[in-house]
Amino acid sequence: MSKVAGIELGPTVELSLSEMVDNGLLQHVAKLEEIALAASKEYALENNLHEMKKEWDDVEFDLVPYR
């Protein structure tokens, strides 16, 4: 997102919405929304995978000889 905006973006205490507007982020809104949507989907996939792994943690398969 920082590359698209041309400024360093990161969660800081002093960063405000008015500062973002002053730095011209409004002209990059469409691209930033695409990045945010992709990141949200990736996060959801990671959480789902983690939950699936957790569900299978206690599962054991016993193998028996055939015939």
Stockholm file with secondary structure:
# STOCKHOLM 1.0

chainA/1-67         MSKVAGIELGPTVELSLSEMVDNGLLQHVAKLEEIALAASKEYALENNLHEMKKEWDDVEFDLVPYR
#=GR chainA/1-67 SS CHHHHTSCCCCCSSCCHHHHHHTTGGGGHHHHHHHHHHHHHHHHHHHHHHHHHHHHTTCCCCCCCCC
#=GC SS_cons        CHHHHTSCCCCCSSCCHHHHHHTTGGGGHHHHHHHHHHHHHHHHHHHHHHHHHHHHTTCCCCCCCCC
//
